[in-house]
Amino acid sequence: MTETIDDDLFEIPVPSTECDFQVGDNVVYPHHGAGVVKSRAPRKVLGEERDYLKIRILHNDMTVHVPCDQANAVGLRRVIDEETVRKVLDVLEGPVTDMPKNWNRRFKHNREKIKTGNIYELAEVVRNLATRENEKGLSTGEKQMFTRTKKVLASELMYALEKTEDEAEEYLDGILAPPAEGSPQYIAAAARAAALEDEDDDESVDESDAELALQE
């Protein structure tokens, strides 16, 4: 069953009056992923008539209704172009960056990056979580975060690279796959994995907090 969200339920302190999105545009709604503007029409909500964008997000079977005058304020943007795709791929193929050792602090660190809506920050989180999954494994909360962020990123690559949903996910999985045994990347990963074994890393998690955080 398709989930529908009316984005006027969220408080937006400084709405923008600019809205140049049109029907057929491929757009990205932060935290939910990429979709298509299916319609732009007035709707009356709570007694007030406003112009709304109806956005269909394929990968999670969701329809979002965004007030047109708040589109920029909620971070709605067009899907990345070819040049930006290349930069995103550079991030995904780049070296892992430092993250907090403690699970809770690491989770919050990655969540803040995701909340920016920045495609490069999202790619960094996906890359770092994929690397940690390959080298040591992820806690339950981080696995949920990894699955969700990977789907959000793949949904945008689907439109940017003109692939199907399955093709985009397979393409991303190929980029994130563990390095071949014996390669310099494999040796470096083995060294990092050995170092991780020495960490005093608290992997305990409040699953209810993790689930709530992922829904924000």
C-alpha positions, 0 to 999 in steps of 0.5 A, a space after each residue: 500500500 502506498 504511503 502518503 505524506 503531507 509535508 505541511 505537517 512539519 514546521 518550516 520556519 522560513 518558507 521560500 516563495 520560489 518554486 520552479 519545479 514542474 511535472 515530470 522533474 526528477 527530484 530528491 526529497 531528503 531522507 526519503 530519496 529520489 522521485 518524480 513530480 507527478 502533479 502541481 496543483 492547488 489543495 486546501 489543507 486546514 482551510 488554506 489553499 496552496 499550490 502543492 507538488 505531488 512527488 512519487 518516490 518509487 523505491 519505498 512506494 511513497 507519495 509526498 505532498 510538498 507545499 510549493 512555497 516550502 519546497 526549497 526550505 525542506 531541501 527539495 532539489 533536482 537529481 544530480 547531473 553527470 558531473 556530480 555523479 562522477 564526484 559521488 563515485 569518487 567519494 564512494 571509491 575513496 578511503 574510509 574516514 574516521 568515525 567515533 569508536 563508540 556505537 552511539 556517538 558513531 550513529 549520531 555522527 552519521 545521522 547528522 551527516 544524513 540530515 544535511 541532505 548533501 549528496 556527498 555526505 550521504 555517499 560518505 556515510 554509505 561508504 564508511 558503513 559499507 567498509 565497516 560492514 566488510 571489515 568488522 560487521 555492523 550493529 543492528 541499528 547501523 545495519 538499518 541505517 546502512 540499508 536505508 541510506 544505500 536505498 536513498 542513494 541508489 534511488 538517485 543514481 537510478 535517475 541520474 544514470 538512467 537505470 532501473 531500480 534493481 540495476 541501480 542497487 546492483 551497480 552500487 553494491 558492485 562499487 561497495 563490494 569488498 576489495 579483491 584478495 591480495 590487492 592493496 585495498 584488501 591489505 589496507 582493509 585487513 590492517 584496519 580490521 585488525 586495528 578495530 579488534 583492539 578498539 574498546 567499542 561499545 556496540 550496545 544499542 537501544 533499538 527503540 531509539 535507533 528505530 526512532 532516529 531512522 524515522 526522523 
